[in-house]
Amino acid sequence: DGHKIEVSVAGKAKAKIAFDPVKFRDLVSQAPEGNVVMKVGSPSGPATVKDKDTLHVIMPMFIQW
């Protein structure tokens, strides 16, 4: 689909993190040039999604794995 997503996760622990796929897809699809950088600090904390012009903060969803 032409979009590039780069994800940076702090630390070396393994974790599962879930985000609302519709909202995440909307962020990526509206990004100029289709490129975003996502940074995650912890499994339960907010993530930042940055494109060329905008910085978004999104919260993970609680999922009973």
C-alpha positions in Angstrom: 0.0 0.0 0.0 3.0 2.3 -0.2 3.2 3.2 3.5 6.3 2.8 5.6 6.1 2.4 9.4 9.2 2.6 11.5 8.7 1.4 15.2 11.1 2.2 18.0 10.6 0.4 21.3 12.6 1.4 24.5 14.2 -1.5 26.4 14.7 -5.1 25.6 11.7 -6.8 27.3 9.2 -8.7 25.3 5.6 -7.3 25.4 2.4 -7.4 23.4 0.9 -4.0 22.7 -2.5 -3.5 21.0 -3.7 -0.3 19.3 -7.0 0.4 17.6 -6.3 -0.7 14.1 -8.8 1.7 12.5 -7.4 4.8 14.2 -3.8 3.7 13.6 -4.5 3.1 9.9 -6.1 6.5 9.7 -3.0 8.1 11.1 -0.7 6.3 8.7 -3.0 6.9 5.7 -3.1 10.7 6.3 0.6 11.1 6.8 2.4 13.1 4.1 4.5 10.7 1.9 2.9 7.8 3.9 5.8 7.5 6.3 5.5 7.6 10.1 7.8 6.9 13.1 6.2 5.3 16.1 7.9 5.3 19.5 6.7 3.2 22.4 8.0 3.5 26.0 6.1 0.8 27.8 3.3 -1.7 27.0 0.7 0.3 29.0 1.9 3.8 28.2 1.1 6.1 25.3 2.9 5.8 22.0 3.9 8.7 19.8 3.3 8.6 16.1 5.2 11.3 14.1 4.9 12.1 10.5 6.6 14.9 8.6 4.3 17.6 10.0 2.4 16.2 13.0 3.0 14.4 16.3 0.1 12.3 17.6 -0.1 10.5 20.9 -2.1 7.3 21.0 -3.0 5.0 23.9 -2.8 1.2 23.8 -5.9 -0.8 24.1 -6.4 -3.2 27.0 -6.6 -6.8 25.7 -7.0 -9.9 27.8 -4.3 -12.0 26.1 
